[in-house]
Amino acid sequence: MQEENRKAAKYYDLTQYKRPEGDVNLFARSVHRRNEVIIGGEDKDWYSYCTGYWKAADALVRYLTQDDLSTRRDYSQHWESVGYSILFLYRHYLELRLKQLFIICGGDLEKVNSEHSLLKLWEIFFKQYEVFCKEYNLDSEEPSEESLKDIKAVESIIAQFNDIDENSQIFRYPTDRDGRVKLPLMQIDMVRLKEMLDWASQFLDAWSDGIYVCWQEELRSRYEGNLDS
């Protein structure tokens, strides 16, 4: 029994910590660089925000499903409650990535700043992407069959998240403002979910990189044109 309790304390993070004394600075630096993160500043880096939520969700799935835990855990609600956080992080990644894609295609942040529906953001981005393609002469060739399948698969993932949580509230709170439970009982294969979101993130991230390269090349072309004139 003592051995089981010791393992439970390790798995459920039941470490006994000392009460902080004196002035507590939650956001202070550390003497060990490996314990720190450097965030903020003047850089408006949407990419870091997007990938940060995705990587955090991935890390939680790996923690939840690692073998030495899964062979003994009791599948209690306490343990599996981390699933809400995982789903929120993945959903928020999708929301941020769609907004970022819209912005780098020349869209105005004010248009999407208060929009949380993933399907609406997908539609808004796609319309702006068509404008971007015409501006940079990228619409001369029809997309390949594989590209169309990729887009359809990403749209399906976005739509499924949107069907469950249209306004980014379901995974954050157990009830709505009237006290009604909104999330139906679900049993989710988290490993499969992670694999699908990892694929989607790779596809959307590559799309973002491709758009960025296009307008960087356009800026360089304009700069070289000005030098020649």
N, C-alpha and C positions, 0 to 999 in steps of 0.2 A: 504493500500500500504506500509506503514512504517513497519507493521508487516511482510509482505512478504519479504521486503528488509532485515529485521533483520534475518529472517530464511535463506534467500539466503546467507547472509554473513557467517552464521554459517556453512551451508552445503558446500559452495564453498571455505571455508577457506580464507575469505577476511579480515582477521584481519589486522589492521594497526600496523605495527611494527616500532620501532624507528631505525634510521640509526645507525649502530655500530660506536662507537667513539674510537680513539686511535688504538693500536695494536690489531688485531683480531686473536685469536687463535681458529680456528674452531674445533680442536681436543683436547681441554682442558678438564680437569676433572670438575666434578660438586660437589657442597657441598651436593647434594642429590643423594644417591646411586641409587634410583629408576629411575633417569634420565639418567643413564649411561649404556653403554655396555662395556664389556671387551673382546677385540678381539686381534688377532695377537699373537706374541711371537714365540717360537720355535716349538710349537706343530703343526705338519702337519695333521690337523684334517679335512679330507675330509667330514666326517659325518656332522660336524657343517655347512660347506658350503652348502652341499646338502639340509639339512633340513631347513636352513635359507631361501633359495630361495622359497622353497615350502610353509613354514609358512607365508612368506611375501605375496605370491600370495593369499593364503587363507584369510588373513586379509583384503586384498584389495577387494576380492569378497564379504566378509561380509559387508564391508563398502559401497560398490556399491549397494548392494541389500537390505539393511536394510529397514524395513517397513516405518519408518518415513520419509525417503528420497524418496522411490519409489512412495509413494502416491501423491507427489507433483512435482517431478522433471520433467523438460520439455523435457527430452530425447535429449538434445542438444549434438552436437559433442564435445563441451567443456567438458561436464560432462562425457560422455562415453569414452573419450580418454584414461582413465585409463585402458581400456581393452587391449591396446597394452602392457602396463607394465605387466599386469596380465599374458598374454599369453607368454611374454618373460620369466618371472620368472618361470612359470611352465616348459617351454621348457628347460631352463637352468638347472633346477633341474634334469630333465631327463638326460641331457648330463653329468652333474657331477656325478650322481648316476651310470650311466653306466661305466664311466671311473673309478670310485672308485671300483666298482665290479670287473672290469678287473684287477686292481692293487692288490686287496687283494686275488685274485686267483693266484697271482704270476706273473702277466703281467708287462712289462716294461713301465713305464709312457711315455718314449720317443716315443713309438709306437702309442700312442693315443693323445699325447699332442696337436697336431695341427689338429686333426680330429674333425669335427663338425657334420657330418652326423649321425643322431641318428640310422638309420638302419645299417650303417656300424659299429658303436660302439656296437650295439646289437649283430651283427654277430661276431665281434672280441671278445667280452666278452664271448659269448656262446662257441666258440672254446677253449678259455682259461679255461672256466669252465669245459669242458670235460677233459682237461689235469689235472685240479685240482682234479676232481672226481677219476680219475685213480690213482693219486698219493696217495690219502687218502682212497682208496678202498670204494668209495661211489656209484659206478656204478653197484653194485651187484643186485639191485632190479630195476625193471621197474617202472617209475613214474606212479602214480595213474591217473585215468581218470580225477579227479578233478584238479590235479596238471597240467595236460596237458591243461585243459580248462583255468586255471589261466595264464599259460605261453602264450597261444594263445591270451587271452584278453589283456595282457600287450603288446604283440607284435603289436596288432592292434592299441593301443593307441600311441605307439612309431611311428608306420608307418604313422598314420594320421598327427601327428605333423611334421614328416619328409617330407610328401608330400607337406605341405604348406610352410615349412621353413627348407630346407635341410642344409643350411650353417649358421644358427643362425644370419640372417641379416634382415629378413622380418619384425619382430616386433620391431626392433631397429631403422630403418630408413624408411621414407615414400617412398623413391625411391632408385633405384640402382645408380651406379656411372654415368650412362648415363642419369639420370633423369627420367627413366621409372618407373611407379608405378607397383609394383610386387604383392601386396596383393589384391585379388578380394574382392568385396563388400560382407560382411558376416553379418549375424544376429545370434548371438550365445547365447544359454541358459547358462549363466554363473554359475548358481546354479548346473545344471547337469554336466557341465564341472568340477566344483570343486569336486563334488561327485566322478566322474570317476578318477580324479587325486589323490584324497585322498585314494581311494582304491588301485590304482597303487602304490602310495608311500608306503602304508602299506605293500604291497606284496614285493616290491623291498627292502625296509628297512629290512624286516624279512629275506629275502634272504641274505642280507649283514650280518646280525647278525649270521645267521646259518653258513656261510663260516668262519666268524671270530672265532666262537666257535670251529669249526673243527680244524683249525690250532693251536688254543690255546691248545686244548687237545693233539694234536700231539707234540707240544713243551713240554708240561708237561710230556708226556709219554717218550719222548727222555731224558728229564732231570732225571726222575726217573730211567730210564734204565742205565744212566751213574752212578747214585749213587749206584745201585745194583752191577755194575761191579767194 
